[in-house]
Amino acid sequence: MAPADLEQFKKILLETKVYLEKELAHHPVNQDMGNDVEGHSYDEETDEAEELPVNYATRAALKERLAAVKEALAKIEKGGYGQCQRCQGGIEPAVLTANPESWYCKVCKRGR
C-alpha cells in the first residue's frame, strides 16, 4: 500500500476513534432511575428502564467498533494494515474505503 494511502486511512481511523469515544461518553453505563418518593407518576422511571437495554446494546456496538479501529491503528504501526486475516492477501482498497477497520478481503468476506 502506498504511504500516502496508508496515511489517509490512518487519519480516517483516528477521526473515527475520537468520534466513537465521544459517542461512548454520551451513553453512560449507569442511568439514574430516580426513586419512588419523587412523585406519583412512574412514567419517567418506566421510560428510563425501557432505555436501559438499548443503551447497553449501543455501548456494546460502539465498544466493538472502537476495538476494531484501535486494532487497525496498531496494524498500521506494526506494518500489517490492509492484510486479510484469513488468507493473508491484500484487502482491496474499495473494501478499506468502505470500512477502514476491515479484517478480510472481498473473497474471504463471502466465505470463499
C-alpha positions in Angstrom: 0.0 0.0 0.0 1.3 3.4 -0.9 2.5 5.5 2.1 0.0 8.3 1.1 -2.9 5.9 1.2 -1.8 4.5 4.5 -1.6 8.0 6.0 -5.1 8.7 4.7 -6.5 5.5 6.3 -4.7 6.4 9.5 -6.3 9.8 9.5 -9.8 8.3 8.9 -9.3 5.8 11.7 -8.1 8.4 14.2 -11.1 10.6 13.4 -13.4 7.5 13.8 -11.7 6.7 17.1 -12.4 10.2 18.5 -16.0 10.0 17.3 -16.6 6.6 18.9 -15.0 7.7 22.2 -17.4 10.8 22.3 -20.4 8.6 21.5 -19.4 6.2 24.3 -19.3 9.2 26.7 -22.9 10.1 25.7 -24.1 6.6 26.6 -23.3 6.3 30.3 -23.1 2.8 31.9 -25.4 3.7 34.8 -28.6 5.6 34.4 -30.3 7.5 37.2 -33.6 5.6 37.7 -34.9 8.1 40.2 -36.5 6.9 43.4 -40.1 6.0 44.3 -40.7 9.1 46.5 -40.2 11.7 43.8 -43.9 11.7 42.9 -46.9 9.7 42.0 -46.1 9.2 38.3 -43.8 6.4 37.3 -43.7 7.3 33.6 -40.2 8.7 33.8 -38.9 5.7 35.6 -40.6 3.4 33.1 -39.0 5.3 30.2 -35.6 5.1 31.8 -36.0 1.3 32.4 -37.0 0.8 28.8 -33.9 2.7 27.6 -31.5 0.7 29.6 -31.2 -2.4 27.3 -31.0 -0.1 24.3 -28.2 1.8 26.0 -26.3 -1.3 26.8 -26.6 -2.6 23.2 -25.5 0.7 21.8 -22.5 0.8 24.1 -21.6 -2.8 23.2 -21.7 -2.0 19.5 -19.6 1.2 20.0 -17.0 -0.7 22.1 -16.7 -3.4 19.5 -16.2 -1.0 16.7 -13.7 1.1 18.8 -11.7 -2.1 19.5 -11.6 -2.8 15.7 -10.4 0.7 15.0 -7.7 0.5 17.6 -6.6 -2.8 16.2 -6.4 -1.3 12.7 -4.3 1.6 14.0 -2.0 -0.9 15.8 -1.6 -2.8 12.4 -0.6 0.4 10.7 2.1 0.9 13.3 3.3 -2.7 13.0 3.1 -2.8 9.2 0.3 -5.3 8.8 -2.6 -3.0 7.8 -4.5 -4.0 4.8 -3.7 -7.7 5.1 -6.6 -10.2 5.2 -6.6 -12.1 8.5 -7.9 -15.3 6.8 -5.9 -15.6 3.5 -3.1 -13.2 4.3 -3.7 -11.5 0.9 -4.2 -7.8 0.5 -7.6 -6.2 1.3 -8.9 -4.3 -1.7 -8.8 -0.5 -1.4 -12.5 -0.4 -2.1 -13.2 -2.5 1.0 -10.9 -0.4 3.1 -12.5 2.8 1.8 -15.9 1.4 2.8 -14.7 0.0 6.1 -11.2 1.1 7.1 -11.1 -1.3 10.0 -12.0 -4.3 7.9 -10.2 -7.6 8.7 -11.0 -9.5 5.5 -10.7 -9.2 1.7 -13.8 -9.5 -0.5 -13.3 -13.2 -1.2 -12.9 -14.1 2.5 -15.9 -11.9 3.5 -18.0 -14.0 1.1 -16.8 -17.2 2.8 -14.7 -18.5 -0.1 
